Amino acid sequence: MTNIIAIGSKGNNPPTKLPRLDGLDLARFIALIGMVIVNFTIVMGAEQASTGFFMAQIFTELSNALHGRAAALFVVLAGIGLGLAAKRERPAAQWRAFYRIHYKRAAFLLAVGLLNMLVFEADILHYYAFYFAFGLLCIRWPAWAIVSSIFALMVLFVTMVTVLNYDAGWDWDNYAYLGFWTGTGFVRNLFFNGWHPVVPWLAFLLWGILLARLDLYTAKTRLWILASHGLIFVTASCLSFWFSGLVSAYDPEAALLFTTDPLPPMPLYILAGGGAAGMVAALCLLIAPYLGRLGVLNWFTRPGRQTLTLYVAHIYVGMGTMEALGLLGEQRIETAMLASLLFSLAAIIYAWLWQMVFKRGPMESLMRKL
């Protein structure tokens, strides 16, 4: 199995396709569930725990822990997928086709994402379009250049925060971004102070591209990723706790530089988010064969192969249903968790039935056709 990574094409031979990693589809479904929990909690106004119910506090902590990290996992997995697609050797003509196809996909995601913005302002798809556009420029860079770019993005964001107004455009009372559809507001939101700005969130995609260069087909590599990324996550979290407490006593605003919260996405957040994403991806790769032997893996990988469809569905179907039922705003955290669970179960059943007839989800098929 190790030799699969070394297989390539020479001359005019077609590139060899790598076997699909079911563990990554499992990780994608986990990321989707995490984003559904976070987004349903936000639109239902259920960020605060209900009083008098112990489980409500647990649900609130879970939602807070997933905030910014489920989306980071999604982007790292997108980077892994892009990196695996680019791993095969190609003649020049096939590389041109590779770039053309992926830039078209980026354009498709931009169009769908901007449509989503009309309904849900925390959409991530239009950011994805730019992650891919910039990530494709780096896809063939050496590892040292990609690592340098990740740290450069973190430093650049800190510099931007110190010289620009991070609160510009935000109405923090209801998480609304004013002026998004203006030229200045769109660029500012996209690159600096949106939900998932290119600077520094592009670092997550580059992180995934680096992971794709490892031999993800061996248990040894998966264990190494799990251990190393666990160390990164723990170190970043401990540094954040220590420095935040130390600095906040003298300058509360400066303590924001050491936060692991997603808003604003400071360097320790990027390190903690990337570490957590690597841990989840490695763990899913490790347990997928065991779930397969138990006969339950397909229940999770099938929706994991339709995350674009299901992401759009959680906005239009999930949130649309909540609006029809009058559940948007001032709801309990327990209600948000129940809604997330019901949507996740519906996603599993839908994906199972759909893929009995069709190979790809409707949005995935549409993107491929266009």
C-alpha positions in Angstrom: 0.0 0.0 0.0 2.9 2.4 0.7 3.9 2.2 -3.0 0.6 3.7 -4.0 1.9 7.1 -3.0 4.8 6.8 -5.4 2.8 5.8 -8.4 2.8 8.5 -11.1 2.6 8.9 -14.8 5.5 9.5 -17.1 5.4 11.1 -20.5 1.9 10.9 -22.0 0.6 8.1 -19.8 -2.6 9.0 -17.8 -2.0 9.7 -14.1 -2.8 6.8 -11.8 -5.8 7.4 -9.6 -5.3 6.9 -5.8 -7.9 4.8 -4.0 -10.4 6.7 -2.0 -9.8 7.2 1.7 -13.1 6.5 3.4 -11.8 7.9 6.7 -11.7 11.4 5.1 -15.4 11.1 4.1 -16.1 10.1 7.7 -14.2 13.2 8.8 -16.2 15.4 6.4 -19.5 14.2 7.9 -18.2 14.9 11.4 -17.3 18.4 10.2 -20.7 18.9 8.7 -22.4 17.9 12.0 -20.2 20.3 13.8 -21.1 23.2 11.5 -24.8 22.3 11.7 -24.7 22.5 15.5 -22.8 25.8 15.5 -25.0 27.4 12.8 -28.3 26.2 14.2 -27.3 27.4 17.6 -26.5 30.9 16.2 -29.7 31.3 14.1 -31.8 30.0 16.9 -30.3 32.5 19.4 -29.3 29.7 21.7 -25.7 30.6 22.5 -26.4 30.8 26.2 -27.2 27.8 28.4 -30.7 27.5 29.9 -30.8 27.9 33.6 -31.6 24.9 35.8 -30.6 22.2 33.4 -27.2 20.5 33.7 -27.2 19.1 30.2 -27.8 22.6 28.8 -24.4 23.7 30.1 -22.8 20.7 28.5 -24.5 21.5 25.2 -23.4 25.1 25.4 -19.8 24.1 26.0 -19.9 21.6 23.1 -21.3 24.3 20.8 -18.6 26.7 21.9 -15.9 24.1 21.4 -17.1 23.4 17.8 -17.4 27.1 16.9 -14.7 27.8 14.4 -13.2 24.4 14.7 -15.7 22.4 12.7 -15.3 24.9 9.8 -11.5 24.7 10.2 -11.7 20.9 9.8 -13.8 21.4 6.7 -11.1 23.6 5.1 -8.2 21.4 6.1 -10.1 18.4 4.6 -10.6 20.5 1.4 -6.8 21.1 1.4 -6.2 17.4 1.8 -8.5 16.6 -1.1 -6.9 19.2 -3.3 -3.5 18.0 -2.4 -4.3 14.4 -3.1 -5.7 15.4 -6.5 -2.5 17.2 -7.3 -0.2 14.4 -6.0 -0.1 12.5 -9.3 2.5 13.4 -11.9 1.1 14.9 -15.0 2.4 16.2 -18.4 2.0 20.0 -18.9 -1.2 19.7 -20.8 -2.9 17.7 -18.0 -1.7 20.2 -15.4 -3.4 23.0 -17.4 -6.6 20.9 -17.4 -6.3 20.4 -13.6 -6.0 24.1 -13.0 -8.9 24.9 -15.3 -11.3 22.4 -13.7 -10.5 23.6 -10.2 -10.8 27.2 -11.0 -14.2 26.5 -12.6 -15.2 24.7 -9.3 -14.1 27.8 -7.4 -16.3 29.9 -9.6 -19.2 27.6 -8.9 -18.7 27.7 -5.2 -18.5 31.5 -5.3 -21.8 31.7 -7.1 -23.6 29.3 -4.7 -22.0 31.0 -1.7 -23.1 34.5 -2.7 -26.7 33.1 -3.1 -26.4 31.6 0.4 -25.4 35.0 1.7 -28.8 36.3 0.9 -30.2 33.8 3.4 -27.4 33.1 5.9 -24.7 35.7 6.5 -22.2 33.2 8.0 -21.8 31.2 4.7 -18.4 29.7 4.1 -18.7 28.6 0.4 -17.8 32.0 -1.1 -14.7 32.0 1.0 -13.9 28.5 -0.2 -13.8 29.9 -3.7 -10.9 32.1 -2.9 -9.2 29.5 -0.7 -9.1 27.3 -3.8 -8.1 30.1 -6.1 -5.1 31.0 -4.0 -4.3 27.5 -2.9 -4.0 26.4 -6.6 -1.2 28.9 -6.9 0.7 27.2 -4.1 -0.2 23.6 -4.9 3.2 22.7 -6.4 5.3 24.7 -4.1 7.9 22.9 -1.9 6.9 22.1 1.7 9.1 24.8 3.2 7.4 27.5 1.1 3.9 26.4 2.1 4.9 26.3 5.8 6.4 29.7 5.5 3.2 30.9 3.9 1.1 29.6 6.8 3.1 31.5 9.3 3.2 34.6 7.0 -0.6 34.6 6.9 -0.8 34.5 10.7 1.7 37.4 11.0 -0.1 39.4 8.3 -3.4 39.0 10.1 -1.9 40.3 13.4 -0.4 43.2 11.5 -3.8 44.0 9.9 -5.5 43.9 13.3 -3.1 46.4 14.8 -3.5 48.9 11.9 -7.1 48.4 10.8 -10.4 48.5 12.6 -11.5 44.9 13.1 -15.0 45.9 14.2 -15.7 47.8 10.9 -19.0 46.7 9.4 -20.0 44.5 12.3 -23.2 44.8 14.4 -22.1 42.4 17.1 -25.5 42.4 18.8 -27.1 40.3 16.1 -24.0 39.2 14.1 -25.0 41.3 11.1 -22.3 42.6 8.7 -23.3 46.0 7.3 -22.1 47.0 3.9 -21.2 43.5 2.7 -22.6 44.1 -0.8 -20.5 47.2 -1.3 -17.0 47.0 -2.9 -15.1 48.1 0.2 -17.3 46.0 2.6 -17.0 42.9 0.5 -13.2 43.1 0.2 -12.8 43.9 3.9 -15.1 41.0 4.9 -13.4 38.6 2.5 -9.8 39.2 3.4 -9.9 40.6 6.9 -12.8 40.6 9.3 -15.5 38.2 7.9 -16.5 34.9 9.5 -13.8 33.0 7.7 -11.4 35.6 6.1 -8.8 34.6 3.5 -6.2 36.1 5.8 -5.5 33.9 7.8 -8.0 31.1 7.0 -6.1 30.2 3.8 -3.6 28.7 6.2 -6.0 25.8 6.9 -6.2 24.9 3.2 -2.4 25.0 2.9 -2.2 22.9 6.1 -4.3 20.3 4.4 -2.2 20.3 1.2 0.9 19.6 3.4 -0.9 16.6 5.1 -1.8 15.2 1.7 1.9 14.9 0.9 2.2 12.3 3.6 1.5 8.6 3.1 -2.0 8.7 4.5 -2.5 5.0 3.6 -0.3 3.7 6.4 -1.2 3.3 10.1 2.2 4.6 11.1 1.7 7.9 9.4 -1.8 8.2 10.8 -0.6 7.7 14.3 2.2 10.2 13.8 -0.3 12.8 12.6 -2.6 12.1 15.5 0.3 12.4 18.1 1.9 15.5 16.5 -1.3 17.4 16.0 -2.4 16.5 19.5 0.8 18.1 20.7 0.2 21.2 18.5 -3.4 21.5 19.8 -2.4 21.1 23.5 0.6 23.4 23.2 -1.4 26.2 21.5 -4.3 25.9 24.1 -1.9 26.0 27.0 0.0 29.0 25.6 -3.3 30.8 25.1 -4.4 30.1 28.6 -1.1 31.1 30.1 -0.4 34.2 28.1 -4.0 35.4 28.2 -4.1 35.3 31.9 -0.7 37.0 32.2 -1.3 39.8 29.7 -4.9 40.5 30.6 -3.8 41.7 34.0 -1.9 44.5 32.4 -3.7 45.1 29.0 -7.0 43.3 28.4 -7.0 44.3 24.7 -3.5 42.8 24.1 -4.7 39.5 25.6 -6.8 39.1 22.4 -3.5 38.4 20.6 -3.3 35.1 22.4 -6.9 33.9 22.1 -7.9 30.6 20.5 -11.4 31.9 19.7 -12.3 32.1 16.0 -13.2 35.8 16.1 -10.6 37.3 15.7 -8.6 34.4 14.3 -5.3 35.0 16.0 -2.2 32.7 15.4 -2.9 30.4 18.4 -6.4 29.9 17.1 -4.9 28.8 13.7 -2.5 26.4 15.4 -5.2 25.0 17.7 -7.7 24.7 14.9 -5.2 23.0 12.6 -4.0 20.7 15.3 -7.6 19.7 16.2 -8.4 19.2 12.5 -5.3 16.9 12.0 -6.3 14.9 15.0 -9.8 14.3 13.8 -8.7 13.5 10.3 -6.1 11.0 11.6 -8.5 9.4 14.0 -11.1 9.0 11.3 -8.6 7.3 9.0 -7.6 5.0 11.8 -11.1 3.9 12.9 -12.7 3.7 9.4 -11.5 0.2 8.7 -12.9 -1.0 12.0 -16.3 0.7 11.3 -16.2 -1.0 7.9 -15.8 -4.4 9.4 -18.8 -3.6 11.7 -20.8 -2.8 8.6 -21.7 0.8 9.7 -19.1 2.9 7.9 -21.3 3.6 4.8 -23.9 5.2 7.0 -21.4 8.0 7.7 -19.3 8.1 4.5 -22.3 8.4 2.1 -23.4 11.8 3.6 -19.7 12.6 3.9 -19.5 12.5 0.1 -22.4 14.9 -0.2 -21.3 17.6 2.1 -21.8 20.4 -0.5 -25.4 19.3 -1.0 -26.0 18.9 2.7 -24.3 22.2 3.6 -26.7 24.0 1.2 -29.6 21.9 2.6 -28.9 22.8 6.2 -29.4 26.5 5.2 -32.4 26.2 2.9 -34.2 23.2 4.3 -33.0 23.1 7.9 -33.2 26.9 8.6 -36.2 27.3 6.3 -38.1 24.7 8.3 -37.1 26.5 11.6 -38.4 29.8 10.1 -41.7 28.2 9.2 -42.0 26.8 12.7 -41.1 30.1 14.3 -37.9 28.7 15.9 -35.4 31.4 14.8 -34.3 33.5 17.7 -34.6 33.2 21.5 -34.6 29.4 21.6 -33.1 27.1 24.2 -29.8 25.3 23.6 -31.5 22.0 24.0 -33.8 22.9 21.1 -30.9 23.8 18.9 -29.2 20.5 19.7 -32.3 18.5 19.0 -32.7 20.2 15.7 -29.1 19.5 14.8 -29.6 15.8 15.7 -32.7 15.5 13.6 -31.1 17.1 10.6 -28.0 14.8 10.9 -30.2 11.7 11.1 -32.2 13.0 8.1 -28.9 13.5 6.2 -27.8 9.9 6.9 -31.1 8.5 5.7 -31.3 10.8 2.6 -27.7 10.1 1.5 -28.3 6.3 1.9 -31.4 6.4 -0.3 -30.0 8.9 -2.8 -26.8 6.9 -3.4 -28.8 3.7 -4.0 -29.8 5.4 -7.3 -27.2 8.1 -8.0 -23.5 8.1 -7.7 -23.1 11.8 -6.5 -25.3 14.2 -4.7 -27.3 16.8 -6.6 -25.0 19.8 -5.9 -21.9 17.7 -6.5 -23.4 16.5 -9.8 -24.4 20.0 -10.9 -20.9 21.3 -10.1 -19.3 18.5 -12.1 -21.6 18.9 -15.0 -21.1 22.7 -15.2 
